Amino acid sequence: MSGFVRGGGGWECDGVPLAAMAAEVGTPVYVYSAAVIRERVRRFRAAFEPWPHAVHYALKANSNLAVVDVVRAAGGLVDANSGGEIEVALRAGFAPGDIVFTGVGKTPAEIDRAVELGVKAINAESAGELERIAGAARRRGTTARVALRVNPDIAADSHPHISTGLSRHKFGVAIGDARAIVRDASRRAGLRFTGLHIHVGSQMLGLGPLRRAAASVVALARELADDGVKLEHLDLGGGLGIAYDEAGGEPPPVDAYAAALVEATRPTGLTLIVEPGRAIVGPAGVLLASVVDVKPRADGTWFVVLDAGMSELMRPALYGAYHRIALVEEREDDVVTCDVVGPICESSDVFGVERRLPLPAVGELVAVFDAGAYGSAMASNYNRHPLPAEVMVDASAWRVVRRRQTMDEQLAGEVAASVPRGAMP
Ligand code: LLP
């Protein structure tokens, strides 16, 4: 079995003890399993196989070059959400035709770059943006391939911060306005209108919202066909959840997810695009941290303080997200109730409350699971923490795929106010 398993000497990743990697690289460090990423890309591709499709991995979940490279080698394409993510995709070896470009606020420079490259589709967020894309294309004497992001006003039944498909959310154009906007855009010089795009939310554990969203966009595609607009694809976004909590919700299997989307799309005959992020890389990564303090509390429980916090993994602080936590050298003795917390000066800097763990000693290693998606990608320098190291295990060998940021790298580009102007470091 690939991935993270409990071995004789503690938790391992594809046969490599987590403790061995932490001993060499230090903590905090993210550890990824190339085999798990590969397996998950393949599972998505196989599940959609009966229908013309493309799996565009959402780079925002984790755009470490090594991760993106594994996705590419496994046959995944990409969804970029910024100019930066487009550049990462190119450096990882993707061609412009492998990239769909989404994003609620594309700058003129980002639009121009996407037009210059000729990406597969720019998912436009408004009529105004379509006009700006057309302008950029005309200036370059070319035609931009565009799709329209539609807001279907459907609840994702997920955390409010990661639900995106209601009319009060900033994403896309209201579905009622879409037909007229597409009709207009499809006649505009500089644009080749290719598809419709939706993404209703993330970490979804039910298929209902996806089915409803797909149905509404399929209805729109039919209306557009009546208007003579010939689309190429429907991009139904990402959003399939993962099982963070063994006691919590389970996502539907990828096969059921794919079957539901294919069934909805079938009447249109259009190619199906999906943009999974979390479901590809979430379970493929853990965050390893060291215990730096253990403090008793008046009620008999404990604080276990780690050297990683919300600066390395923001999800628990930002969404109250649950991540499984274990000692890397797991044992059954001395189990206590503890809050596992980070070192950041915020009371929200908590990885887990009332967890049952063997009381660790200072210096022991802790693994935070399912941290491959939206972990390192959302890390920051808050409290001047360096961006963490990242390691990838592939076929029982491992290597550092991002070294820990140095203090000089962190300060590069900053200048003290007392230094004379023009004397950049
Ligand atoms: N496509 C679009 C247009 C998106 O906005 C997203 C995620 C995805 C695809 C990928 O969704 P996924 O398959 O990963 O659910 N930071 C949050 C998640 C934010 C998701 C934003 N959009 C978290 O840590 O849960």
Boltz pocket constraint, residues with backbone or C-beta under 6 A from the ligand:
constraints:
  - pocket:
      binder: B
      contacts: [[A, 58], [A, 60], [A, 61], [A, 79], [A, 102], [A, 161], [A, 162], [A, 198], [A, 199], [A, 201], [A, 202], [A, 203], [A, 237], [A, 238], [A, 239], [A, 240], [A, 275], [A, 276], [A, 277], [A, 278], [A, 279], [A, 315], [A, 319], [A, 373], [A, 374]]
      max_distance: 6.0
